[in-house]
Each structure stands twice: as structure tokens, then as C-alpha cells.
Amino acid sequence: MLKSDELQAIESRRRAQSVFNKMVKERDAKSLTESQNKQTAEAAKTVRLRALRLAKEAADKLEAEAKAEAKIKAGTPARKRTKKAKADATNEPDLG
């Protein structure tokens, strides 16, 4: 049979293990909550940045369309090749 000192040691060890397990569970729960908070913040940041990027792209597209429309209304002719560019194109050496 176990002595009372041994029983006390076993009981002390059991209580200590119980306290330790409780601390570990609390720490893990806190860590999980912090991790979830970080993930939520990162997701919100990503959504915000995506919305900003899409808005900028839409604004840029509208601006480009407005410039093109203004150019058409102004009657600006399409760009033409210069005489030098035409001459260079006809004077290319035959590589064949």
C-alpha cells in the first residue's frame, strides 16, 4: 500500500498537471483567437485593396474612352507612317 507522502505527491502532481492543462488550453484558445483576428483583418484589407484597384481600372478605362471620343470628335486623323518609315520598310534587305 502507498504511504501518505506518496499519496500526497501523486495528488500534487495530478493538481499541477490539471492546472498546466488548463493554462495550455487558455493559451491555445487565445492564440487561435488572435490568428482568426489576423486572418479577418488580412481578408478585409485584401477586399479593400481589390475594390480600390477595380475602381481605378474603371476610372482609367472611362478616361481612355473619353480621350478617344474627344479625338474622334476633333477629327484628328489616324497616325500615318512617315516617308522615312515607308522608305525603310521598302529598302529592307532580302534575307532569303
C-alpha positions in Angstrom: 0.0 0.0 0.0 1.1 3.6 -0.7 2.3 5.8 2.1 0.6 9.1 2.8 3.6 11.0 1.4 3.4 9.1 -1.8 -0.3 9.8 -2.0 0.2 13.5 -1.4 2.9 13.6 -4.1 0.6 11.8 -6.6 -2.3 14.2 -5.7 0.0 17.3 -6.0 1.2 16.0 -9.4 -2.3 15.5 -10.6 -3.4 19.0 -9.5 -0.3 20.5 -11.1 -1.0 18.7 -14.3 -4.6 19.9 -14.2 -3.5 23.5 -13.7 -0.9 23.1 -16.5 -3.5 21.6 -18.9 -5.9 24.5 -18.1 -3.2 27.1 -18.9 -2.3 25.3 -22.2 -6.0 25.3 -23.2 -6.3 29.0 -22.4 -3.2 29.9 -24.3 -4.3 27.8 -27.3 -7.7 29.5 -27.3 -6.1 32.9 -27.1 -3.7 32.1 -29.9 -6.5 30.8 -32.1 -8.5 33.9 -31.5 -5.5 36.1 -32.4 -4.9 34.1 -35.5 -8.5 34.4 -36.6 -8.4 38.1 -35.9 -5.3 38.4 -38.1 -6.9 36.4 -40.9 -10.1 38.5 -40.7 -8.0 41.8 -40.9 -6.0 40.5 -43.8 -9.2 39.4 -45.7 -10.7 42.9 -45.1 -7.5 44.6 -46.3 -7.5 42.4 -49.4 -11.1 43.2 -50.2 -10.5 47.0 -49.7 -7.4 47.0 -51.9 -9.2 44.9 -54.6 -12.1 47.4 -54.6 -9.7 50.3 -54.9 -7.9 48.6 -57.8 -11.1 47.9 -59.7 -12.3 51.4 -59.2 -9.0 52.8 -60.5 -9.1 50.5 -63.5 -12.7 51.6 -64.3 -11.8 55.2 -64.0 -8.8 54.7 -66.2 -10.9 53.0 -68.8 -13.5 55.8 -68.7 -10.8 58.4 -69.1 -9.2 56.5 -72.1 -12.7 56.2 -73.7 -13.3 59.9 -73.2 -10.0 60.8 -74.7 -10.6 58.5 -77.7 -14.1 60.0 -78.2 -12.7 63.6 -77.9 -10.1 62.7 -80.5 -12.7 61.4 -82.9 -14.9 64.4 -82.4 -11.9 66.7 -83.0 -11.4 65.0 -86.3 -7.8 64.1 -85.6 -6.7 61.7 -88.3 -5.2 58.4 -87.5 -1.4 58.3 -87.3 0.3 57.9 -90.6 3.6 56.4 -91.4 6.3 59.0 -92.2 8.1 58.9 -95.5 11.2 57.7 -93.8 9.4 54.8 -92.2 7.9 53.9 -95.6 11.4 54.1 -97.3 12.9 52.0 -94.6 10.2 49.4 -95.0 10.8 49.2 -98.8 14.6 49.1 -98.5 14.8 46.2 -96.2 17.5 43.7 -97.3 16.3 40.3 -98.7 17.4 37.7 -96.2 16.2 34.8 -98.3 
